[in-house]
Amino acid sequence: MSERRELYRDTNGDAWFLGREPANGHAFIIHQPNAPSGGRLTHIELGDFLRSEPKGPEHQALLRLIGTLVNVPPYA
């Protein structure tokens, strides 16, 4: 079973998660549509997700999370 962290949930109930397979560390995006849309999970490779258009708030949420991994001193 994969581990996951919620990135973004829109007002319609769609949710995007950053997932990781614990056995091999492989990371991916999980999209969970709202129930009226079927609610069927989709796994998306990170590169495919970042290249997809249009760029939405779920993309910005992933980029913000990635940015927290870099410890950069403030600009003088």
PDB file of N, CA, C, O and CB in Angstrom:
ATOM      1  N   MET A   1       0.850  -1.193   0.000  1.00  0.00           N
ATOM      2  CA  MET A   1       0.000   0.000   0.000  1.00  0.00           C
ATOM      3  C   MET A   1       0.887   1.245   0.000  1.00  0.00           C
ATOM      4  O   MET A   1       1.881   1.301   0.723  1.00  0.00           O
ATOM      5  CB  MET A   1      -0.962   0.005   1.233  1.00  0.00           C
ATOM      6  N   SER A   2       0.532   2.226  -0.798  1.00  0.00           N
ATOM      7  CA  SER A   2       1.328   3.448  -0.893  1.00  0.00           C
ATOM      8  C   SER A   2       0.993   4.404   0.245  1.00  0.00           C
ATOM      9  O   SER A   2      -0.104   4.377   0.804  1.00  0.00           O
ATOM     10  CB  SER A   2       1.097   4.133  -2.245  1.00  0.00           C
ATOM     11  N   GLU A   3       1.962   5.245   0.569  1.00  0.00           N
ATOM     12  CA  GLU A   3       1.763   6.326   1.521  1.00  0.00           C
ATOM     13  C   GLU A   3       1.350   7.539   0.709  1.00  0.00           C
ATOM     14  O   GLU A   3       1.694   7.648  -0.468  1.00  0.00           O
ATOM     15  CB  GLU A   3       3.058   6.608   2.380  1.00  0.00           C
ATOM     16  N   ARG A   4       0.604   8.462   1.336  1.00  0.00           N
ATOM     17  CA  ARG A   4       0.228   9.657   0.581  1.00  0.00           C
ATOM     18  C   ARG A   4       0.041  10.853   1.509  1.00  0.00           C
ATOM     19  O   ARG A   4      -0.238  10.720   2.700  1.00  0.00           O
ATOM     20  CB  ARG A   4      -1.056   9.404  -0.217  1.00  0.00           C
ATOM     21  N   ARG A   5       0.209  12.032   0.902  1.00  0.00           N
ATOM     22  CA  ARG A   5       0.039  13.305   1.605  1.00  0.00           C
ATOM     23  C   ARG A   5      -0.826  14.190   0.735  1.00  0.00           C
ATOM     24  O   ARG A   5      -0.547  14.362  -0.452  1.00  0.00           O
ATOM     25  CB  ARG A   5       1.419  13.989   1.920  1.00  0.00           C
ATOM     26  N   GLU A   6      -1.866  14.750   1.309  1.00  0.00           N
ATOM     27  CA  GLU A   6      -2.758  15.605   0.528  1.00  0.00           C
ATOM     28  C   GLU A   6      -2.039  16.884   0.136  1.00  0.00           C
ATOM     29  O   GLU A   6      -1.422  17.554   0.964  1.00  0.00           O
ATOM     30  CB  GLU A   6      -4.041  15.931   1.319  1.00  0.00           C
ATOM     31  N   LEU A   7      -2.136  17.209  -1.170  1.00  0.00           N
ATOM     32  CA  LEU A   7      -1.570  18.449  -1.693  1.00  0.00           C
ATOM     33  C   LEU A   7      -2.620  19.535  -1.783  1.00  0.00           C
ATOM     34  O   LEU A   7      -2.390  20.681  -1.397  1.00  0.00           O
ATOM     35  CB  LEU A   7      -0.947  18.217  -3.058  1.00  0.00           C
ATOM     36  N   TYR A   8      -3.787  19.152  -2.303  1.00  0.00           N
ATOM     37  CA  TYR A   8      -4.818  20.159  -2.593  1.00  0.00           C
ATOM     38  C   TYR A   8      -6.174  19.483  -2.694  1.00  0.00           C
ATOM     39  O   TYR A   8      -6.286  18.357  -3.180  1.00  0.00           O
ATOM     40  CB  TYR A   8      -4.495  20.930  -3.905  1.00  0.00           C
ATOM     41  N   ARG A   9      -7.203  20.183  -2.230  1.00  0.00           N
ATOM     42  CA  ARG A   9      -8.591  19.736  -2.370  1.00  0.00           C
ATOM     43  C   ARG A   9      -9.403  20.941  -2.842  1.00  0.00           C
ATOM     44  O   ARG A   9      -9.392  21.990  -2.198  1.00  0.00           O
ATOM     45  CB  ARG A   9      -9.161  19.146  -1.008  1.00  0.00           C
ATOM     46  N   ASP A  10     -10.105  20.792  -3.961  1.00  0.00           N
ATOM     47  CA  ASP A  10     -10.870  21.933  -4.478  1.00  0.00           C
ATOM     48  C   ASP A  10     -12.284  21.954  -3.893  1.00  0.00           C
ATOM     49  O   ASP A  10     -12.695  21.033  -3.187  1.00  0.00           O
ATOM     50  CB  ASP A  10     -10.934  21.883  -6.019  1.00  0.00           C
ATOM     51  N   THR A  11     -13.004  23.009  -4.199  1.00  0.00           N
ATOM     52  CA  THR A  11     -14.343  23.191  -3.634  1.00  0.00           C
ATOM     53  C   THR A  11     -15.347  22.174  -4.146  1.00  0.00           C
ATOM     54  O   THR A  11     -16.395  21.976  -3.532  1.00  0.00           O
ATOM     55  CB  THR A  11     -14.840  24.575  -3.937  1.00  0.00           C
ATOM     56  N   ASN A  12     -15.036  21.522  -5.271  1.00  0.00           N
ATOM     57  CA  ASN A  12     -15.916  20.474  -5.803  1.00  0.00           C
ATOM     58  C   ASN A  12     -15.659  19.116  -5.165  1.00  0.00           C
ATOM     59  O   ASN A  12     -16.404  18.166  -5.408  1.00  0.00           O
ATOM     60  CB  ASN A  12     -15.744  20.366  -7.304  1.00  0.00           C
ATOM     61  N   GLY A  13     -14.609  19.014  -4.351  1.00  0.00           N
ATOM     62  CA  GLY A  13     -14.300  17.763  -3.679  1.00  0.00           C
ATOM     63  C   GLY A  13     -13.222  16.932  -4.337  1.00  0.00           C
ATOM     64  O   GLY A  13     -12.873  15.872  -3.817  1.00  0.00           O
ATOM     65  N   ASP A  14     -12.671  17.380  -5.482  1.00  0.00           N
ATOM     66  CA  ASP A  14     -11.537  16.675  -6.082  1.00  0.00           C
ATOM     67  C   ASP A  14     -10.329  16.857  -5.167  1.00  0.00           C
ATOM     68  O   ASP A  14     -10.159  17.915  -4.561  1.00  0.00           O
ATOM     69  CB  ASP A  14     -11.235  17.202  -7.535  1.00  0.00           C
ATOM     70  N   ALA A  15      -9.493  15.830  -5.068  1.00  0.00           N
ATOM     71  CA  ALA A  15      -8.306  15.914  -4.217  1.00  0.00           C
ATOM     72  C   ALA A  15      -7.098  15.374  -4.963  1.00  0.00           C
ATOM     73  O   ALA A  15      -7.206  14.450  -5.769  1.00  0.00           O
ATOM     74  CB  ALA A  15      -8.517  15.138  -2.899  1.00  0.00           C
ATOM     75  N   TRP A  16      -5.942  15.968  -4.680  1.00  0.00           N
ATOM     76  CA  TRP A  16      -4.665  15.545  -5.244  1.00  0.00           C
ATOM     77  C   TRP A  16      -3.735  15.233  -4.087  1.00  0.00           C
ATOM     78  O   TRP A  16      -3.670  15.980  -3.110  1.00  0.00           O
ATOM     79  CB  TRP A  16      -4.055  16.639  -6.187  1.00  0.00           C
ATOM     80  N   PHE A  17      -3.016  14.129  -4.202  1.00  0.00           N
ATOM     81  CA  PHE A  17      -2.098  13.677  -3.172  1.00  0.00           C
ATOM     82  C   PHE A  17      -0.739  13.399  -3.792  1.00  0.00           C
ATOM     83  O   PHE A  17      -0.641  13.026  -4.961  1.00  0.00           O
ATOM     84  CB  PHE A  17      -2.641  12.424  -2.461  1.00  0.00           C
ATOM     85  N   LEU A  18       0.312  13.586  -2.993  1.00  0.00           N
ATOM     86  CA  LEU A  18       1.626  13.099  -3.366  1.00  0.00           C
ATOM     87  C   LEU A  18       1.734  11.725  -2.735  1.00  0.00           C
ATOM     88  O   LEU A  18       1.638  11.583  -1.516  1.00  0.00           O
ATOM     89  CB  LEU A  18       2.791  14.071  -2.898  1.00  0.00           C
ATOM     90  N   GLY A  19       1.932  10.719  -3.563  1.00  0.00           N
ATOM     91  CA  GLY A  19       2.028   9.352  -3.083  1.00  0.00           C
ATOM     92  C   GLY A  19       3.443   8.823  -3.200  1.00  0.00           C
ATOM     93  O   GLY A  19       4.242   9.303  -4.005  1.00  0.00           O
ATOM     94  N   ARG A  20       3.738   7.822  -2.380  1.00  0.00           N
ATOM     95  CA  ARG A  20       5.059   7.202  -2.423  1.00  0.00           C
ATOM     96  C   ARG A  20       4.897   5.726  -2.127  1.00  0.00           C
ATOM     97  O   ARG A  20       4.212   5.335  -1.181  1.00  0.00           O
ATOM     98  CB  ARG A  20       6.040   7.871  -1.412  1.00  0.00           C
ATOM     99  N   GLU A  21       5.531   4.922  -2.943  1.00  0.00           N
ATOM    100  CA  GLU A  21       5.533   3.476  -2.735  1.00  0.00           C
ATOM    101  C   GLU A  21       6.643   3.161  -1.736  1.00  0.00           C
ATOM    102  O   GLU A  21       7.816   3.329  -2.067  1.00  0.00           O
ATOM    103  CB  GLU A  21       5.738   2.692  -4.093  1.00  0.00           C
ATOM    104  N   PRO A  22       6.311   2.705  -0.518  1.00  0.00           N
ATOM    105  CA  PRO A  22       7.345   2.490   0.503  1.00  0.00           C
ATOM    106  C   PRO A  22       8.404   1.460   0.111  1.00  0.00           C
ATOM    107  O   PRO A  22       9.553   1.569   0.536  1.00  0.00           O
ATOM    108  CB  PRO A  22       6.699   2.060   1.783  1.00  0.00           C
ATOM    109  N   ALA A  23       8.038   0.481  -0.680  1.00  0.00           N
ATOM    110  CA  ALA A  23       8.984  -0.584  -1.028  1.00  0.00           C
ATOM    111  C   ALA A  23      10.150  -0.080  -1.868  1.00  0.00           C
ATOM    112  O   ALA A  23      11.274  -0.562  -1.721  1.00  0.00           O
ATOM    113  CB  ALA A  23       8.268  -1.688  -1.773  1.00  0.00           C
ATOM    114  N   ASN A  24       9.889   0.897  -2.759  1.00  0.00           N
ATOM    115  CA  ASN A  24      10.955   1.354  -3.657  1.00  0.00           C
ATOM    116  C   ASN A  24      11.152   2.873  -3.659  1.00  0.00           C
ATOM    117  O   ASN A  24      12.050   3.365  -4.342  1.00  0.00           O
ATOM    118  CB  ASN A  24      10.660   0.893  -5.057  1.00  0.00           C
ATOM    119  N   GLY A  25      10.342   3.625  -2.915  1.00  0.00           N
ATOM    120  CA  GLY A  25      10.474   5.075  -2.836  1.00  0.00           C
ATOM    121  C   GLY A  25       9.924   5.824  -4.030  1.00  0.00           C
ATOM    122  O   GLY A  25      10.037   7.049  -4.080  1.00  0.00           O
ATOM    123  N   HIS A  26       9.331   5.133  -5.001  1.00  0.00           N
ATOM    124  CA  HIS A  26       8.778   5.764  -6.203  1.00  0.00           C
ATOM    125  C   HIS A  26       7.661   6.734  -5.818  1.00  0.00           C
ATOM    126  O   HIS A  26       6.708   6.349  -5.141  1.00  0.00           O
ATOM    127  CB  HIS A  26       8.247   4.692  -7.193  1.00  0.00           C
ATOM    128  N   ALA A  27       7.780   7.990  -6.249  1.00  0.00           N
ATOM    129  CA  ALA A  27       6.784   9.018  -5.939  1.00  0.00           C
ATOM    130  C   ALA A  27       5.907   9.284  -7.159  1.00  0.00           C
ATOM    131  O   ALA A  27       6.359   9.150  -8.296  1.00  0.00           O
ATOM    132  CB  ALA A  27       7.471  10.323  -5.473  1.00  0.00           C
ATOM    133  N   PHE A  28       4.663   9.659  -6.920  1.00  0.00           N
ATOM    134  CA  PHE A  28       3.697   9.914  -7.981  1.00  0.00           C
ATOM    135  C   PHE A  28       2.567  10.766  -7.422  1.00  0.00           C
ATOM    136  O   PHE A  28       2.475  10.973  -6.212  1.00  0.00           O
ATOM    137  CB  PHE A  28       3.149   8.583  -8.574  1.00  0.00           C
ATOM    138  N   ILE A  29       1.714  11.256  -8.301  1.00  0.00           N
ATOM    139  CA  ILE A  29       0.529  12.028  -7.912  1.00  0.00           C
ATOM    140  C   ILE A  29      -0.681  11.106  -7.981  1.00  0.00           C
ATOM    141  O   ILE A  29      -0.817  10.297  -8.899  1.00  0.00           O
ATOM    142  CB  ILE A  29       0.332  13.287  -8.835  1.00  0.00           C
ATOM    143  N   ILE A  30      -1.551  11.246  -6.996  1.00  0.00           N
ATOM    144  CA  ILE A  30      -2.825  10.536  -6.990  1.00  0.00           C
ATOM    145  C   ILE A  30      -3.923  11.583  -7.121  1.00  0.00           C
ATOM    146  O   ILE A  30      -3.988  12.517  -6.323  1.00  0.00           O
ATOM    147  CB  ILE A  30      -3.005   9.669  -5.685  1.00  0.00           C
ATOM    148  N   HIS A  31      -4.782  11.434  -8.119  1.00  0.00           N
ATOM    149  CA  HIS A  31      -5.944  12.318  -8.268  1.00  0.00           C
ATOM    150  C   HIS A  31      -7.177  11.517  -7.894  1.00  0.00           C
ATOM    151  O   HIS A  31      -7.418  10.431  -8.423  1.00  0.00           O
ATOM    152  CB  HIS A  31      -6.060  12.893  -9.734  1.00  0.00           C
ATOM    153  N   GLN A  32      -7.953  12.071  -6.972  1.00  0.00           N
ATOM    154  CA  GLN A  32      -9.208  11.445  -6.565  1.00  0.00           C
ATOM    155  C   GLN A  32     -10.352  12.395  -6.900  1.00  0.00           C
ATOM    156  O   GLN A  32     -10.570  13.373  -6.184  1.00  0.00           O
ATOM    157  CB  GLN A  32      -9.199  11.091  -5.040  1.00  0.00           C
ATOM    158  N   PRO A  33     -11.088  12.119  -7.984  1.00  0.00           N
ATOM    159  CA  PRO A  33     -12.224  12.973  -8.324  1.00  0.00           C
ATOM    160  C   PRO A  33     -13.313  12.865  -7.260  1.00  0.00           C
ATOM    161  O   PRO A  33     -13.332  11.931  -6.459  1.00  0.00           O
ATOM    162  CB  PRO A  33     -12.788  12.597  -9.704  1.00  0.00           C
ATOM    163  N   ASN A  34     -14.200  13.823  -7.272  1.00  0.00           N
ATOM    164  CA  ASN A  34     -15.307  13.776  -6.325  1.00  0.00           C
ATOM    165  C   ASN A  34     -16.238  12.603  -6.651  1.00  0.00           C
ATOM    166  O   ASN A  34     -16.156  12.022  -7.733  1.00  0.00           O
ATOM    167  CB  ASN A  34     -16.090  15.107  -6.341  1.00  0.00           C
ATOM    168  N   ALA A  35     -17.105  12.268  -5.724  1.00  0.00           N
ATOM    169  CA  ALA A  35     -17.995  11.112  -5.883  1.00  0.00           C
ATOM    170  C   ALA A  35     -18.883  11.203  -7.127  1.00  0.00           C
ATOM    171  O   ALA A  35     -19.012  10.205  -7.836  1.00  0.00           O
ATOM    172  CB  ALA A  35     -18.866  10.968  -4.655  1.00  0.00           C
ATOM    173  N   PRO A  36     -19.513  12.372  -7.431  1.00  0.00           N
ATOM    174  CA  PRO A  36     -20.342  12.442  -8.633  1.00  0.00           C
ATOM    175  C   PRO A  36     -19.576  12.186  -9.929  1.00  0.00           C
ATOM    176  O   PRO A  36     -20.169  11.802 -10.937  1.00  0.00           O
ATOM    177  CB  PRO A  36     -20.996  13.782  -8.708  1.00  0.00           C
ATOM    178  N   SER A  37     -18.250  12.399  -9.905  1.00  0.00           N
ATOM    179  CA  SER A  37     -17.422  12.138 -11.087  1.00  0.00           C
ATOM    180  C   SER A  37     -16.920  10.697 -11.126  1.00  0.00           C
ATOM    181  O   SER A  37     -16.182  10.320 -12.036  1.00  0.00           O
ATOM    182  CB  SER A  37     -16.236  13.097 -11.119  1.00  0.00           C
ATOM    183  N   GLY A  38     -17.304   9.921 -10.175  1.00  0.00           N
ATOM    184  CA  GLY A  38     -16.895   8.518 -10.147  1.00  0.00           C
ATOM    185  C   GLY A  38     -15.938   8.188  -9.021  1.00  0.00           C
ATOM    186  O   GLY A  38     -15.886   7.043  -8.573  1.00  0.00           O
ATOM    187  N   GLY A  39     -15.172   9.175  -8.551  1.00  0.00           N
ATOM    188  CA  GLY A  39     -14.273   8.979  -7.429  1.00  0.00           C
ATOM    189  C   GLY A  39     -13.151   7.987  -7.651  1.00  0.00           C
ATOM    190  O   GLY A  39     -12.486   7.590  -6.694  1.00  0.00           O
ATOM    191  N   ARG A  40     -12.922   7.574  -8.891  1.00  0.00           N
ATOM    192  CA  ARG A  40     -11.891   6.567  -9.181  1.00  0.00           C
ATOM    193  C   ARG A  40     -10.504   7.198  -9.161  1.00  0.00           C
ATOM    194  O   ARG A  40     -10.257   8.178  -9.864  1.00  0.00           O
ATOM    195  CB  ARG A  40     -12.150   5.900 -10.550  1.00  0.00           C
ATOM    196  N   LEU A  41      -9.599   6.641  -8.361  1.00  0.00           N
ATOM    197  CA  LEU A  41      -8.243   7.156  -8.228  1.00  0.00           C
ATOM    198  C   LEU A  41      -7.459   6.992  -9.515  1.00  0.00           C
ATOM    199  O   LEU A  41      -7.580   5.982 -10.207  1.00  0.00           O
ATOM    200  CB  LEU A  41      -7.524   6.460  -7.093  1.00  0.00           C
ATOM    201  N   THR A  42      -6.646   8.004  -9.830  1.00  0.00           N
ATOM    202  CA  THR A  42      -5.735   7.959 -10.963  1.00  0.00           C
ATOM    203  C   THR A  42      -4.330   8.222 -10.445  1.00  0.00           C
ATOM    204  O   THR A  42      -4.115   9.183  -9.707  1.00  0.00           O
ATOM    205  CB  THR A  42      -6.138   8.994 -12.063  1.00  0.00           C
ATOM    206  N   HIS A  43      -3.373   7.385 -10.820  1.00  0.00           N
ATOM    207  CA  HIS A  43      -1.972   7.605 -10.488  1.00  0.00           C
ATOM    208  C   HIS A  43      -1.300   8.263 -11.687  1.00  0.00           C
ATOM    209  O   HIS A  43      -1.437   7.800 -12.819  1.00  0.00           O
ATOM    210  CB  HIS A  43      -1.258   6.265 -10.103  1.00  0.00           C
ATOM    211  N   ILE A  44      -0.568   9.354 -11.426  1.00  0.00           N
ATOM    212  CA  ILE A  44       0.062  10.139 -12.484  1.00  0.00           C
ATOM    213  C   ILE A  44       1.555  10.269 -12.167  1.00  0.00           C
ATOM    214  O   ILE A  44       1.923  10.655 -11.058  1.00  0.00           O
ATOM    215  CB  ILE A  44      -0.612  11.550 -12.621  1.00  0.00           C
ATOM    216  N   GLU A  45       2.404   9.949 -13.131  1.00  0.00           N
ATOM    217  CA  GLU A  45       3.841  10.145 -12.950  1.00  0.00           C
ATOM    218  C   GLU A  45       4.110  11.626 -12.685  1.00  0.00           C
ATOM    219  O   GLU A  45       3.431  12.489 -13.242  1.00  0.00           O
ATOM    220  CB  GLU A  45       4.638   9.649 -14.201  1.00  0.00           C
ATOM    221  N   LEU A  46       5.098  11.924 -11.838  1.00  0.00           N
ATOM    222  CA  LEU A  46       5.393  13.315 -11.481  1.00  0.00           C
ATOM    223  C   LEU A  46       5.699  14.177 -12.697  1.00  0.00           C
ATOM    224  O   LEU A  46       5.184  15.290 -12.804  1.00  0.00           O
ATOM    225  CB  LEU A  46       6.561  13.366 -10.522  1.00  0.00           C
ATOM    226  N   GLY A  47       6.522  13.688 -13.610  1.00  0.00           N
ATOM    227  CA  GLY A  47       6.861  14.461 -14.806  1.00  0.00           C
ATOM    228  C   GLY A  47       5.642  14.755 -15.656  1.00  0.00           C
ATOM    229  O   GLY A  47       5.472  15.873 -16.142  1.00  0.00           O
ATOM    230  N   ASP A  48       4.796  13.758 -15.837  1.00  0.00           N
ATOM    231  CA  ASP A  48       3.565  13.952 -16.616  1.00  0.00           C
ATOM    232  C   ASP A  48       2.666  14.987 -15.949  1.00  0.00           C
ATOM    233  O   ASP A  48       2.077  15.830 -16.625  1.00  0.00           O
ATOM    234  CB  ASP A  48       2.806  12.617 -16.777  1.00  0.00           C
ATOM    235  N   PHE A  49       2.563  14.923 -14.633  1.00  0.00           N
ATOM    236  CA  PHE A  49       1.730  15.870 -13.895  1.00  0.00           C
ATOM    237  C   PHE A  49       2.249  17.298 -14.057  1.00  0.00           C
ATOM    238  O   PHE A  49       1.476  18.220 -14.318  1.00  0.00           O
ATOM    239  CB  PHE A  49       1.679  15.492 -12.410  1.00  0.00           C
ATOM    240  N   LEU A  50       3.542  17.470 -13.903  1.00  0.00           N
ATOM    241  CA  LEU A  50       4.115  18.813 -14.000  1.00  0.00           C
ATOM    242  C   LEU A  50       4.065  19.382 -15.415  1.00  0.00           C
ATOM    243  O   LEU A  50       4.034  20.600 -15.586  1.00  0.00           O
ATOM    244  CB  LEU A  50       5.542  18.793 -13.518  1.00  0.00           C
ATOM    245  N   ARG A  51       4.057  18.521 -16.426  1.00  0.00           N
ATOM    246  CA  ARG A  51       3.961  18.989 -17.815  1.00  0.00           C
ATOM    247  C   ARG A  51       2.522  19.231 -18.259  1.00  0.00           C
ATOM    248  O   ARG A  51       2.292  19.888 -19.275  1.00  0.00           O
ATOM    249  CB  ARG A  51       4.611  17.983 -18.744  1.00  0.00           C
ATOM    250  N   SER A  52       1.565  18.718 -17.521  1.00  0.00           N
ATOM    251  CA  SER A  52       0.166  18.804 -17.962  1.00  0.00           C
ATOM    252  C   SER A  52      -0.342  20.243 -17.929  1.00  0.00           C
ATOM    253  O   SER A  52       0.100  21.061 -17.123  1.00  0.00           O
ATOM    254  CB  SER A  52      -0.724  17.919 -17.083  1.00  0.00           C
ATOM    255  N   GLU A  53      -1.257  20.518 -18.804  1.00  0.00           N
ATOM    256  CA  GLU A  53      -1.906  21.832 -18.902  1.00  0.00           C
ATOM    257  C   GLU A  53      -3.404  21.641 -18.722  1.00  0.00           C
ATOM    258  O   GLU A  53      -3.913  20.574 -19.068  1.00  0.00           O
ATOM    259  CB  GLU A  53      -1.592  22.529 -20.274  1.00  0.00           C
ATOM    260  N   PRO A  54      -4.116  22.591 -18.213  1.00  0.00           N
ATOM    261  CA  PRO A  54      -3.626  23.846 -17.646  1.00  0.00           C
ATOM    262  C   PRO A  54      -3.027  23.618 -16.264  1.00  0.00           C
ATOM    263  O   PRO A  54      -3.335  22.634 -15.591  1.00  0.00           O
ATOM    264  CB  PRO A  54      -4.757  24.877 -17.568  1.00  0.00           C
ATOM    265  N   LYS A  55      -2.176  24.534 -15.859  1.00  0.00           N
ATOM    266  CA  LYS A  55      -1.578  24.480 -14.531  1.00  0.00           C
ATOM    267  C   LYS A  55      -2.597  25.019 -13.535  1.00  0.00           C
ATOM    268  O   LYS A  55      -3.074  26.145 -13.673  1.00  0.00           O
ATOM    269  CB  LYS A  55      -0.239  25.294 -14.470  1.00  0.00           C
ATOM    270  N   GLY A  56      -2.921  24.223 -12.551  1.00  0.00           N
ATOM    271  CA  GLY A  56      -3.908  24.622 -11.556  1.00  0.00           C
ATOM    272  C   GLY A  56      -3.299  24.772 -10.180  1.00  0.00           C
ATOM    273  O   GLY A  56      -2.087  24.637 -10.015  1.00  0.00           O
ATOM    274  N   PRO A  57      -4.121  25.048  -9.202  1.00  0.00           N
ATOM    275  CA  PRO A  57      -3.625  25.217  -7.831  1.00  0.00           C
ATOM    276  C   PRO A  57      -2.989  23.942  -7.280  1.00  0.00           C
ATOM    277  O   PRO A  57      -2.155  24.009  -6.377  1.00  0.00           O
ATOM    278  CB  PRO A  57      -4.760  25.654  -6.919  1.00  0.00           C
ATOM    279  N   GLU A  58      -3.373  22.786  -7.812  1.00  0.00           N
ATOM    280  CA  GLU A  58      -2.749  21.540  -7.367  1.00  0.00           C
ATOM    281  C   GLU A  58      -1.280  21.482  -7.787  1.00  0.00           C
ATOM    282  O   GLU A  58      -0.454  20.904  -7.080  1.00  0.00           O
ATOM    283  CB  GLU A  58      -3.508  20.330  -7.934  1.00  0.00           C
ATOM    284  N   HIS A  59      -0.951  22.082  -8.939  1.00  0.00           N
ATOM    285  CA  HIS A  59       0.448  22.166  -9.376  1.00  0.00           C
ATOM    286  C   HIS A  59       1.231  23.092  -8.445  1.00  0.00           C
ATOM    287  O   HIS A  59       2.350  22.779  -8.038  1.00  0.00           O
ATOM    288  CB  HIS A  59       0.539  22.672 -10.845  1.00  0.00           C
ATOM    289  N   GLN A  60       0.634  24.223  -8.118  1.00  0.00           N
ATOM    290  CA  GLN A  60       1.290  25.169  -7.217  1.00  0.00           C
ATOM    291  C   GLN A  60       1.529  24.550  -5.847  1.00  0.00           C
ATOM    292  O   GLN A  60       2.562  24.799  -5.225  1.00  0.00           O
ATOM    293  CB  GLN A  60       0.453  26.440  -7.076  1.00  0.00           C
ATOM    294  N   ALA A  61       0.584  23.746  -5.375  1.00  0.00           N
ATOM    295  CA  ALA A  61       0.738  23.086  -4.073  1.00  0.00           C
ATOM    296  C   ALA A  61       1.931  22.132  -4.096  1.00  0.00           C
ATOM    297  O   ALA A  61       2.691  22.071  -3.130  1.00  0.00           O
ATOM    298  CB  ALA A  61      -0.552  22.320  -3.693  1.00  0.00           C
ATOM    299  N   LEU A  62       2.102  21.389  -5.185  1.00  0.00           N
ATOM    300  CA  LEU A  62       3.245  20.481  -5.297  1.00  0.00           C
ATOM    301  C   LEU A  62       4.545  21.279  -5.343  1.00  0.00           C
ATOM    302  O   LEU A  62       5.514  20.911  -4.679  1.00  0.00           O
ATOM    303  CB  LEU A  62       3.115  19.588  -6.554  1.00  0.00           C
ATOM    304  N   LEU A  63       4.580  22.347  -6.104  1.00  0.00           N
ATOM    305  CA  LEU A  63       5.795  23.157  -6.192  1.00  0.00           C
ATOM    306  C   LEU A  63       6.149  23.784  -4.847  1.00  0.00           C
ATOM    307  O   LEU A  63       7.328  23.870  -4.503  1.00  0.00           O
ATOM    308  CB  LEU A  63       5.627  24.249  -7.248  1.00  0.00           C
ATOM    309  N   ARG A  64       5.149  24.225  -4.077  1.00  0.00           N
ATOM    310  CA  ARG A  64       5.406  24.762  -2.736  1.00  0.00           C
ATOM    311  C   ARG A  64       6.000  23.682  -1.835  1.00  0.00           C
ATOM    312  O   ARG A  64       6.944  23.941  -1.089  1.00  0.00           O
ATOM    313  CB  ARG A  64       4.106  25.321  -2.114  1.00  0.00           C
ATOM    314  N   LEU A  65       5.443  22.464  -1.906  1.00  0.00           N
ATOM    315  CA  LEU A  65       5.963  21.367  -1.099  1.00  0.00           C
ATOM    316  C   LEU A  65       7.405  21.058  -1.473  1.00  0.00           C
ATOM    317  O   LEU A  65       8.247  20.876  -0.594  1.00  0.00           O
ATOM    318  CB  LEU A  65       5.093  20.120  -1.267  1.00  0.00           C
ATOM    319  N   ILE A  66       7.697  20.998  -2.768  1.00  0.00           N
ATOM    320  CA  ILE A  66       9.070  20.757  -3.212  1.00  0.00           C
ATOM    321  C   ILE A  66       9.989  21.861  -2.692  1.00  0.00           C
ATOM    322  O   ILE A  66      11.119  21.592  -2.283  1.00  0.00           O
ATOM    323  CB  ILE A  66       9.140  20.677  -4.759  1.00  0.00           C
ATOM    324  N   GLY A  67       9.507  23.093  -2.707  1.00  0.00           N
ATOM    325  CA  GLY A  67      10.310  24.215  -2.229  1.00  0.00           C
ATOM    326  C   GLY A  67      10.676  24.115  -0.760  1.00  0.00           C
ATOM    327  O   GLY A  67      11.699  24.658  -0.343  1.00  0.00           O
ATOM    328  N   THR A  68       9.861  23.432   0.032  1.00  0.00           N
ATOM    329  CA  THR A  68      10.178  23.285   1.457  1.00  0.00           C
ATOM    330  C   THR A  68      11.353  22.331   1.684  1.00  0.00           C
ATOM    331  O   THR A  68      11.903  22.282   2.784  1.00  0.00           O
ATOM    332  CB  THR A  68       8.951  22.783   2.219  1.00  0.00           C
ATOM    333  N   LEU A  69      11.738  21.584   0.665  1.00  0.00           N
ATOM    334  CA  LEU A  69      12.835  20.640   0.802  1.00  0.00           C
ATOM    335  C   LEU A  69      14.203  21.302   0.666  1.00  0.00           C
ATOM    336  O   LEU A  69      15.230  20.689   0.956  1.00  0.00           O
ATOM    337  CB  LEU A  69      12.696  19.549  -0.224  1.00  0.00           C
ATOM    338  N   VAL A  70      14.208  22.555   0.225  1.00  0.00           N
ATOM    339  CA  VAL A  70      15.455  23.283   0.004  1.00  0.00           C
ATOM    340  C   VAL A  70      15.597  24.354   1.073  1.00  0.00           C
ATOM    341  O   VAL A  70      14.733  25.217   1.224  1.00  0.00           O
ATOM    342  CB  VAL A  70      15.497  23.913  -1.418  1.00  0.00           C
ATOM    343  N   ASN A  71      16.683  24.287   1.802  1.00  0.00           N
ATOM    344  CA  ASN A  71      16.943  25.267   2.857  1.00  0.00           C
ATOM    345  C   ASN A  71      17.826  26.363   2.272  1.00  0.00           C
ATOM    346  O   ASN A  71      19.040  26.197   2.147  1.00  0.00           O
ATOM    347  CB  ASN A  71      17.621  24.599   4.112  1.00  0.00           C
ATOM    348  N   VAL A  72      17.207  27.479   1.918  1.00  0.00           N
ATOM    349  CA  VAL A  72      17.914  28.587   1.289  1.00  0.00           C
ATOM    350  C   VAL A  72      17.908  29.767   2.243  1.00  0.00           C
ATOM    351  O   VAL A  72      16.852  30.142   2.753  1.00  0.00           O
ATOM    352  CB  VAL A  72      17.271  28.968  -0.075  1.00  0.00           C
ATOM    353  N   PRO A  73      19.092  30.371   2.498  1.00  0.00           N
ATOM    354  CA  PRO A  73      19.105  31.541   3.374  1.00  0.00           C
ATOM    355  C   PRO A  73      18.365  32.709   2.732  1.00  0.00           C
ATOM    356  O   PRO A  73      18.341  32.829   1.507  1.00  0.00           O
ATOM    357  CB  PRO A  73      20.546  31.947   3.706  1.00  0.00           C
ATOM    358  N   PRO A  74      17.767  33.566   3.544  1.00  0.00           N
ATOM    359  CA  PRO A  74      17.051  34.721   2.970  1.00  0.00           C
ATOM    360  C   PRO A  74      18.010  35.658   2.237  1.00  0.00           C
ATOM    361  O   PRO A  74      19.190  35.767   2.569  1.00  0.00           O
ATOM    362  CB  PRO A  74      16.306  35.498   4.076  1.00  0.00           C
ATOM    363  N   TYR A  75      17.456  36.323   1.234  1.00  0.00           N
ATOM    364  CA  TYR A  75      18.259  37.290   0.473  1.00  0.00           C
ATOM    365  C   TYR A  75      18.569  38.507   1.330  1.00  0.00           C
ATOM    366  O   TYR A  75      17.733  38.948   2.120  1.00  0.00           O
ATOM    367  CB  TYR A  75      17.526  37.720  -0.817  1.00  0.00           C
ATOM    368  N   ALA A  76      19.774  39.050   1.172  1.00  0.00           N
ATOM    369  CA  ALA A  76      20.198  40.213   1.952  1.00  0.00           C
ATOM    370  C   ALA A  76      19.689  41.480   1.308  1.00  0.00           C
ATOM    371  O   ALA A  76      19.940  42.573   1.815  1.00  0.00           O
ATOM    372  CB  ALA A  76      21.726  40.261   2.085  1.00  0.00           C
TER     373      ALA A  76
END
